[in-house]
């Protein structure tokens, strides 16, 4: 780390502390040449993940959008916000752990449905009805039948 005062590239760490809820490390340093002290911050480099939508457009991954969809699906259901937050965290981890720079919105939707199926079946059907764009009652019934078959 280069000293702000004399430009020397040699310094020693005097103190290290966690900052920003553990996502950053704050370090107090002292220049070995001039003895002046300065502060540096070390953060995790975040590589953005782009979501490829069905029309081919790309946008940055946003866990907030996933949460909003899940909250709507779980409306008036006995699902706590803590459960929803854990579900969103799980999906976010799966997206980032895939190590892909681009992921399709379809893949994310399937992840959400996999997780919702285990959390609340009614919320799953609600989400699936919007995600899969059911056109009529027969496509809705087919989804319900597959859910019932998977329970057996």
C-alpha positions, 0 to 999 in steps of 0.5 A: 500500500502506497503512503499518501504522504511520502509515496513509500510502498512499505507500510505496516498494519497497526490495527484491523477491524471488521466494518460494514457488517463484516463485508469490509476490513478497515486497516490502520497502517503506518508508513515505515519511512515517514511514520505517518498513519493512514486508513485503508479498506479491503472489500470483496470484489463483486463480479456482477451477474447478468440476467438474460431475459426471454426477449434477449435483453440483459440486466443486473441480477437483483435479489429484490425482484425475486423477493417481491415476487415471492412476497406476492406469491406468499400473500395471506399465507402462513409464511414468515418474512424470515422464511422468505429472506432465507429462500431469497438468500438461498437462491442468491447463493445458488446464482453466485455459486454457479460462477456464471456471468450470465444466467437466464431468467428461466433458470432463476424462475425454476430455482424459485419454484423448486424452493417454493414447492418445499416452503408452501404449495399454495405459494408455489402454484401462485408463482407458477401461474404467473411464471408459466403464464397459464392460459386456461384451466387445463394448464393450471390443472396439469400443474396441480396434478404434477404437484400432487403426483410428486407428493406421492 
